[in-house]
Amino acid sequence: YRDEVSHLFFYGAGCGVDSPQRRIRMVFQEIFTHSEFIIKEDTYAAVYAAAEIGKKSIVCILGTGSNCTYFDGEDIEQRVTSLGYVLMDEASGNFYGKQLIRSYYFKTMSEDLASEFEKEYDLSPDTIKENIYRRENPNTYLATFSRFLIKHKENEVFQQIIANGLERFINHQILQFKNAKEVPIHFIGSIAFFLEEEIKKALELKGLTMGRIVQRPIDELVNYHKSLIPPKA
């Protein structure tokens, strides 16, 4: 159907500047010969899926990684440049995965949970070090452990881990914006979806307003773009 595609919207990391936009457009133009192209930074995809166009808000991503963007109703603004999973990504899947492994090895995890943790994951030092230091996508590997945290999130130690991650994310990301307490704060991603109550509580402690939580942004993103494309005659 490539000759029938009339609009192509592409969102990707690093696509906020001209050079990667030109390279991607050149590839698409050879394939979709009758299409218009819009290529933007992937953060816009999260904003269009969660925020209301024309209204100010803050949009946060809590998935494998984490990020935070201010939306003025038309454009986005980021105060913090992400330095990846080693130095940042607080309250993300990979952040919580690291905390779980630390809890297991530092023996702050209860014996019964540690025993169950061992049954669900290969926790041998060699396996963990191989995946983190030698293989590709260690952030994705670490994020797989967050499922265990969510499954047992009522545990007191896990509650502390969750609260600590959210507080750090709020302090370092959301509160960078002076009017954070005046606008709704939306969240995108599976971590946000499964920790909705914990996020709401953490925001209330800081005097912040909870907005929408969208687990999978693709559906809302499709609806947003369909609304922009004029119907065929």
C-alpha positions as CSV (number, residue, x, y, z in Angstrom):
1,Y,0.0,0.0,0.0
2,R,3.0,2.3,-0.1
3,D,1.6,4.3,-3.1
4,E,-1.6,4.9,-1.1
5,V,0.0,6.3,2.1
6,S,-0.7,10.0,2.3
7,H,0.8,10.9,5.7
8,L,3.7,9.4,7.6
9,F,4.5,10.5,11.1
10,F,7.9,9.3,12.6
11,Y,9.1,9.8,16.1
12,G,12.5,8.8,17.2
13,A,15.3,9.4,19.7
14,G,17.6,12.2,18.4
15,C,15.1,13.3,15.7
16,G,14.8,16.8,17.1
17,V,17.5,18.2,14.9
18,D,17.9,18.5,11.1
19,S,20.6,15.9,10.3
20,P,18.8,12.8,11.4
21,Q,15.5,14.2,10.1
22,R,17.0,14.5,6.6
23,R,18.5,11.0,6.6
24,I,15.2,9.4,7.7
25,R,13.2,11.5,5.2
26,M,15.5,10.4,2.3
27,V,14.8,6.7,3.2
28,F,11.0,7.2,3.4
29,Q,10.8,9.3,0.2
30,E,12.1,6.4,-1.9
31,I,9.4,4.1,-0.5
32,F,6.3,6.3,0.2
33,T,6.3,8.3,-3.0
34,H,3.0,10.1,-2.5
35,S,3.2,10.9,1.2
36,E,3.8,13.9,3.4
37,F,6.4,13.4,6.2
38,I,6.5,14.7,9.8
39,I,9.6,13.6,11.7
40,K,10.0,14.6,15.3
41,E,11.7,13.8,18.6
42,D,10.1,10.8,20.3
43,T,9.0,12.9,23.3
44,Y,6.4,14.5,21.1
45,A,4.7,11.1,20.7
46,A,4.2,10.9,24.4
47,V,2.9,14.5,24.6
48,Y,0.4,14.0,21.7
49,A,-0.8,10.7,23.3
50,A,-1.4,12.1,26.8
51,A,-1.8,15.9,26.8
52,E,-4.6,18.1,25.6
53,I,-3.5,20.3,22.7
54,G,-3.6,24.0,23.5
55,K,-3.3,23.4,27.3
56,K,-0.2,23.5,29.5
57,S,0.9,20.3,31.2
58,I,3.9,18.2,32.1
59,V,4.3,14.8,30.5
60,C,6.4,12.1,32.1
61,I,7.6,8.8,30.7
62,L,8.0,5.9,33.1
63,G,8.8,2.8,31.2
64,T,12.1,1.0,30.6
65,G,13.6,4.5,31.0
66,S,12.2,7.8,32.3
67,N,11.9,11.3,31.1
68,C,9.9,14.5,31.7
69,T,8.8,17.3,29.4
70,Y,6.9,20.5,29.8
71,F,4.2,21.2,27.1
72,D,3.1,24.8,26.7
73,G,0.1,23.7,24.5
74,E,2.1,23.8,21.3
75,D,5.8,23.0,21.9
76,I,7.8,21.1,24.4
77,E,10.6,22.1,26.7
78,Q,13.0,19.7,28.6
79,R,15.2,21.1,31.4
80,V,17.2,18.0,32.0
81,T,19.3,16.3,29.3
82,S,19.1,12.5,29.8
83,L,22.4,10.8,30.4
84,G,20.9,7.3,30.2
85,Y,20.3,4.4,32.6
86,V,23.6,4.6,34.5
87,L,23.3,8.1,35.8
88,M,19.6,8.9,35.5
89,D,16.3,7.1,34.6
90,E,14.9,7.4,38.1
91,A,11.6,5.6,38.8
92,S,12.0,3.7,35.5
93,G,11.9,-0.1,35.0
94,N,15.6,-0.3,34.8
95,F,16.0,1.9,37.9
96,Y,13.8,-0.4,39.9
97,G,15.5,-3.5,38.5
98,K,18.8,-2.3,39.9
99,Q,17.2,-1.6,43.3
100,L,15.8,-5.1,43.4
101,I,19.1,-6.8,42.6
102,R,20.8,-4.6,45.2
103,S,18.1,-5.5,47.8
104,Y,18.6,-9.2,47.1
105,Y,22.4,-9.1,47.3
106,F,22.5,-6.7,50.3
107,K,20.0,-9.0,52.0
108,T,17.4,-6.3,52.7
109,M,14.8,-8.4,50.9
110,S,12.9,-10.8,53.1
111,E,13.9,-14.5,52.9
112,D,10.6,-15.6,51.5
113,L,10.7,-13.0,48.8
114,A,14.3,-13.7,48.1
115,S,13.5,-17.4,47.6
116,E,10.7,-16.5,45.2
117,F,13.0,-14.1,43.4
118,E,15.5,-16.8,42.9
119,K,12.9,-19.1,41.3
120,E,11.8,-16.5,38.8
121,Y,15.2,-15.2,37.7
122,D,18.7,-16.4,37.2
123,L,20.5,-14.3,39.9
124,S,23.9,-15.8,39.6
125,P,26.6,-13.1,39.6
126,D,28.0,-14.3,36.3
127,T,24.7,-14.0,34.5
128,I,23.9,-10.6,35.9
129,K,27.4,-9.2,35.1
130,E,27.3,-10.8,31.6
131,N,23.9,-9.1,30.8
132,I,24.9,-5.7,32.3
133,Y,28.5,-5.3,31.3
134,R,28.9,-7.4,28.1
135,R,25.6,-7.6,26.3
136,E,23.6,-5.0,24.4
137,N,20.6,-3.2,26.0
138,P,21.5,-3.7,29.7
139,N,18.7,-1.2,30.5
140,T,16.1,-3.5,29.0
141,Y,17.5,-6.5,30.9
142,L,17.4,-4.6,34.2
143,A,13.8,-3.5,33.5
144,T,12.7,-7.1,33.4
145,F,13.2,-7.4,37.1
146,S,10.7,-4.6,37.8
147,R,7.8,-7.0,37.2
148,F,8.7,-8.7,40.5
149,L,8.6,-5.4,42.3
150,I,5.1,-4.6,40.9
151,K,3.9,-8.1,41.7
152,H,4.9,-7.7,45.4
153,K,4.6,-3.9,45.7
154,E,2.7,-4.2,49.0
155,N,5.9,-5.4,50.7
156,E,7.2,-2.7,53.1
157,V,10.8,-2.8,51.7
158,F,9.5,-2.6,48.1
159,Q,7.2,0.3,49.1
160,Q,10.2,2.2,50.3
161,I,12.1,1.4,47.0
162,I,9.1,2.7,45.0
163,A,8.6,5.8,47.0
164,N,12.3,6.7,46.9
165,G,12.4,6.3,43.1
166,L,9.3,8.5,42.7
167,E,10.5,11.2,45.1
168,R,13.9,11.4,43.2
169,F,12.1,11.6,39.9
170,I,9.7,14.3,41.1
171,N,12.5,16.4,42.7
172,H,15.0,16.1,39.8
173,Q,12.6,16.2,36.9
174,I,9.1,17.6,37.5
175,L,10.0,20.3,40.0
176,Q,12.6,21.7,37.5
177,F,9.5,23.6,36.1
178,K,8.5,26.6,38.1
179,N,4.8,26.2,37.5
180,A,4.7,22.5,38.1
181,K,2.1,22.9,40.8
182,E,-0.2,24.8,38.4
183,V,-0.6,22.2,35.6
184,P,-1.7,18.6,35.4
185,I,1.0,16.0,35.2
186,H,0.5,13.1,32.8
187,F,2.3,9.8,32.7
188,I,3.1,7.4,29.9
189,G,4.4,3.8,30.2
190,S,3.8,0.5,31.9
191,I,5.7,1.4,35.1
192,A,3.4,4.5,35.5
193,F,0.3,2.3,34.7
194,F,1.0,-0.3,37.4
195,L,2.2,2.2,40.0
196,E,-0.7,4.6,39.6
197,E,-1.7,4.8,43.3
198,E,1.9,5.2,44.4
199,I,2.4,8.0,41.9
200,K,-0.7,9.8,43.0
201,K,0.4,9.6,46.6
202,A,3.9,10.9,45.8
203,L,2.5,13.8,43.8
204,E,0.0,14.8,46.5
205,L,2.9,14.9,49.0
206,K,4.5,17.6,46.8
207,G,1.3,19.5,46.1
208,L,1.2,18.3,42.5
209,T,-1.9,17.4,40.4
210,M,-2.2,14.0,38.8
211,G,-3.3,14.0,35.1
212,R,-3.8,11.1,32.8
213,I,-1.9,7.8,32.8
214,V,-1.6,6.1,29.4
215,Q,0.0,2.6,29.4
216,R,0.4,2.2,25.6
217,P,0.6,5.6,23.8
218,I,0.2,4.2,20.3
219,D,-3.7,4.1,20.4
220,E,-4.0,7.7,21.6
221,L,-1.3,8.8,19.1
222,V,-3.2,7.2,16.2
223,N,-6.4,9.0,17.3
224,Y,-4.5,12.3,17.5
225,H,-3.1,12.0,14.0
226,K,-6.4,10.8,12.5
227,S,-8.0,14.0,13.8
228,L,-5.4,16.0,11.9
229,I,-5.8,14.4,8.5
230,P,-8.6,15.7,6.4
231,P,-11.1,13.0,5.2
232,K,-10.9,11.9,1.6
233,A,-13.3,13.5,-0.8
